[in-house]
Amino acid sequence: MPPGDDIDRIMAVMVAAFDPAFGEAWNRRQVEDALLLGNCHYLLIAEHGEAPLPGEPTAGFSLSRHGYEEEELLLFAVDPQYRRRGLGAALLAQFAASARTRGAERLLLEMRQDNPAEHLYRQFGFSPVGRRAGYYRTARGACLDALTFACNCEEIDGEAHS
Ligand SMILES: CC(C)(COP(=O)(O)OP(=O)(O)OC[C@H]1O[C@@H](n2cnc3c(N)ncnc32)[C@H](O)[C@@H]1OP(=O)(O)O)[C@@H](O)C(=O)NCCC(=O)NCCS
């Protein structure tokens, strides 16, 4: 289990980053339960692109689940005040590198349709492999599809592709 401070950091970004309209954010209990499993891993990033030092604000985080030769990105977010500075791309590269050290050969993620994050994922080398119709329900009751993206680790060079 990570230190409580790190969970606080994750939750602060979670609350700031995810639009409540889509119900994608996890609560603290969900994060804690995932990290108790042992096959879930998280990364934190600060404004300068590295893990935050004590007392430094956290700009973003990722949470992923490893399974044999695959690792799934469960949550990925950058606080709005730090966006469009390359931190999301840096965090994605760090996630890929750390997943590879755990033996991942393929990376997976799922996002709601029309999430602008798709631009970033495609630049990085992810491509769509599946769709779950009506998987997400918005606060207003609309149904949105979930899109699954995958990326082979051997195709990643650690930088987002433009
Ligand atoms: C997705 C997210 C993590 C991106 O973080 P970020 O730090 O802004 O990303 P970057 O600055 O590294 O963006 C890199 C590139 O991705 C693309 N991109 C990122 N956000 C984009 C957006 N909202 N619209 C269009 N393109 C976008 C751009 O090409 C960008 O490069 P540019 O700024 O030079 O044009 C952030 O917007 C976020 O936290 N969103 C809410 C949570 C979320 O939806 N997470 C994904 C769940 S699946």
The ligand as an ORCA input file, in Angstrom:
! r2SCAN-3c Opt
* xyz 0 1
  C      -5.765     13.803    -21.214
  C      -4.849     14.648    -20.341
  C      -4.172     13.770    -19.294
  C      -3.782     15.333    -21.225
  O      -2.881     16.019    -20.363
  P      -1.921     17.188    -20.933
  O      -0.830     17.386    -19.922
  O      -2.714     18.381    -21.290
  O      -1.323     16.541    -22.256
  P      -0.083     17.074    -23.113
  O       0.189     18.524    -22.808
  O       1.060     16.149    -22.912
  O      -0.632     16.931    -24.589
  C       0.172     16.366    -25.572
  C      -0.583     16.443    -26.887
  O      -1.790     15.705    -26.807
  C      -2.812     16.390    -27.545
  N      -3.848     16.853    -26.606
  C      -3.809     16.831    -25.267
  N      -4.963     17.321    -24.757
  C      -5.724     17.639    -25.810
  C      -7.013     18.204    -25.946
  N      -7.775     18.523    -24.885
  N      -7.493     18.422    -27.189
  C      -6.760     18.115    -28.269
  N      -5.503     17.584    -28.212
  C      -5.017     17.354    -26.997
  C      -2.153     17.583    -28.202
  O      -1.673     17.200    -29.459
  C      -1.019     17.850    -27.245
  O       0.059     18.510    -27.819
  P       0.015     20.129    -27.981
  O      -0.402     20.710    -26.659
  O       1.422     20.468    -28.365
  O      -0.991     20.397    -29.063
  C      -5.677     15.766    -19.631
  O      -6.375     16.521    -20.614
  C      -6.673     15.241    -18.613
  O      -6.328     15.026    -17.453
  N      -7.945     15.076    -18.992
  C      -9.016     14.706    -18.056
  C      -8.868     13.298    -17.552
  C      -9.005     12.303    -18.698
  O      -9.918     12.390    -19.487
  N      -8.062     11.330    -18.739
  C      -8.077     10.305    -19.746
  C      -9.029      9.260    -19.384
  S      -9.047      7.970    -20.552
*
